[in-house]
Amino acid sequence: MELIFIYNAHSGKINTLIDFTHKMVSPNTYQCQLCSLTYGNFGMKKDWKDFLNELDGKITFLYQNQLPNLNYTPSQIPCILVKINDNNIQEIISTKELNNCSNVFDLMKLLKRNYKSFL
């Protein structure tokens, strides 16, 4: 089983710098709630990192420009998927659900609840 986190951002050093600047200058217009919830200005939030380390299974992080490598097209991004096998990928947290999370603790609770049904 694999959890796949899909960010509404692009990978790469230049894009990381652009995202960092955007989050600092205009956080309310930043388009990736998954990034906003799980990353601070200088890296992954400690509570989130600790939470991920406690989860069973493989964890993959993908960015918008890496979606062609995935044999699944999400309806919207950001989102969180679960890959049960090569032919079975399902969305377990939608963009709307991510946008309803106020903080990383809301996301952790939601992910725990939704991911349990696949274990």
Number of C-alpha atoms within 10 A of each C-alpha: 15 15 22 21 21 23 23 21 22 16 14 10 9 10 12 13 11 13 20 18 13 15 19 13 11 9 14 11 9 17 18 21 24 24 19 18 20 19 17 14 12 7 10 14 15 12 12 16 13 10 13 14 10 8 12 11 12 12 15 13 11 18 16 14 13 14 14 9 8 12 11 15 10 18 10 11 22 26 24 24 21 22 19 14 9 9 9 10 20 15 18 20 19 17 19 13 14 22 17 12 17 12 15 18 15 14 21 17 12 16 14 13 12 15 17 8 8 11 9
